[in-house]
Amino acid sequence: MEREGLSIKPTIECECTKPVHEAVECFQCGIPITGKPVRYNIDGKDENFCCFGCYLIYKTTGLKGDEGTAVAFLGKFGFGYFLAMLVFMLSTYLYGAHLTPDDPQAQMFTGFIKYIILILATPVMILLGYPILKNAFSGGRINLNTDTLIAIGAFSAYFLSVYSVFTNKPSIYFETATMILVLVTFGRYLETSSRAKASNFMKKLMELSPEKATIIKDGKEVEVSRDDIKVGDIVKIIPGEKIPADGIVIEGQGHVDESLLTGEVKPVLKNVGDEIFTGTVNIDGLFKIKVNKPSEDWTLNRFINLMKEIRASKAPINRISDRIAAFFLPLVIILVSGSFVYWFYQEGFERALIVSMSVLLISCPCAFSIGAPLALWIGLGEAMREGIIIRGADVLEKLSTVKYVFFDKTGTITEKDMVVSYVKALDEQTVRKACALERNSEHPLGKSFVNYCVNRGFDCDCKVEDFKVHFGYGIEGLVDGERIYIGSEKFMKKLGLEILEDLKKIENKAEREGNVPVFIADDQKVAGIVLFSQKIKEEAPVVFRVLQKLKIKFAILTGDTPYFAKIVKEKLGIDQVKAGLLPEDKLRIISEAKKKGKTVAMVGDGINDAPALASADIGIAMGCGTDLTRESANVSLLGDDLRKVPLMILLAKKVRKVIYTNMFWAFIYNIIGLGLALMGKLNPIFAALAMVLSSAFVIANSVRVKNW
């Protein structure tokens, strides 16, 4: 991790210090490989590992990522704990050796016990201590990280003890050296197992895609691995199976459960020509699909890659903790050196060593360094479970400070699918051409109009060319060679077209009733009007009440007429509705709110609201479904449930509260512990135990995020 020239080395066993040469990840730990990767054969396929340690972890545990590392730490802890306890018990005999100084047999047995303890302690130092020592002194230099403090303390005690054994000195601290490493290893197990639990959603995503698929090849059904599926393959999917690849239905009909990817609980009916997505479940259809994308572009794989990017992001508070830790370590080295010198002149070498080891161990900022990232990981995972895709830890932190929330109306405050309630046109040809033009639009009104025409049997297969979108106004295009315009009254005035009196009456009545009027025109005249009725979402009043309780200001921004704004105000019981707005007006309102120094969020459908979403501090796109690549949104909601807006703010506030609690107590813990250690009141073993308890507190406190 690097920022502005500051390098902070994570305490990971397989860390290397060489420059990155290949953009590949370690098969086991998933960390980008630095230097030349180590390749080993796994299930008949050569895989890249960053070091032999990761390969060994995978071979012994069979698990990848934090789960495999946690199991490896647990195994090493068990082995080290067994030997360290033997060392500790035998060391108690040495404590009483001074009681029988004149007994030659007792002294001979004492000398024998020392060598037994040395033999038992050495495997612990190698297995548990070598990875820490490697991380502390790699690349031909001393790395300022927490492992450096642990390595200095533990190995100082060990080598002093080895020297004392061979020179018959009394300074033997094998039990201290081994127990320090055992406690540190147990702390690492707690950390990695907590990270693994925080990553469970990622694991569930990866399990959504089936391992095998049935493809039709030369008229025969062949079972292949999902990794062998290629663009153009014909895949057969029977009822109850998971969809193994993105593709187009070429044969069959049935319902598909897309709830995890789209947030839509109701099964979706799929017919020939519809697209099916990886990881969704075929409920009752017998499908044959043609794979239309390479595997890296499949919806589920894009989802997983997005999650990896989110997990790799750092919040400002996280980077601050890294910076503090980096400056804290040199300070600790100074305190350790000072304490050693002081106690050396006060009570001699042994006392100085014990005190300095205590200072080293209690000052390890393990809890401080995991306090922010662990809470953020858990928070991001909880959001994902609710269908809230927060694109980075920095966004989650910023969400906790939101003071203004602006809402678009159509598809956000109102139901996304508006119903065509009335159509009046000069002739059927006008409706057909309007339908053909709207087929090219992603706007909810356009989709509703197309559905209306199709259900009534209109032939809308006209040739459309030169399709254009006029944000805030409408659309235009050449339909069978004739220029057609569809849009608002403002669009018609902009085109210089006059609305006939009979259409004007229909428009006025529609606005009084809360319907949305849209006009159809050609180069010469306004040729028709379409009315859309819309329903305000049932959860909208609840959302605004919650925002009021959170003391967050809000407003609805809409391009509709004041008539509809009045209806919205009456139904929702709010005054903050701004009507008749163009996209640039929305940008202006958002900009004015930002100038007040407050964090501003904009909620929209992510299509025609892209400029406003991009302008706000936090853009929230509703109903993204399988479209996870909208660059204008910081947050994507897989469904259309408006309640997720205050929900994500509450989650963000909970995460921020937990982070500040973690950092406060970790900091106080270190200050108190350092004071006791410098005064010589803290034994090294208890210092190591205190470090583990500090990490355990932070982990337990971070888990409270799940109870938001």
Order of alpha helices (4+ residues) and beta strands (2+ residues): beta-beta-beta-beta-alpha-alpha-alpha-alpha-alpha-alpha-alpha-beta-beta-beta-beta-beta-alpha-beta-beta-beta-beta-alpha-alpha-alpha-alpha-beta-alpha-beta-beta-alpha-alpha-beta-beta-beta-alpha-alpha-beta-beta-alpha-beta-alpha-beta-alpha-beta-alpha-beta-beta-alpha-alpha
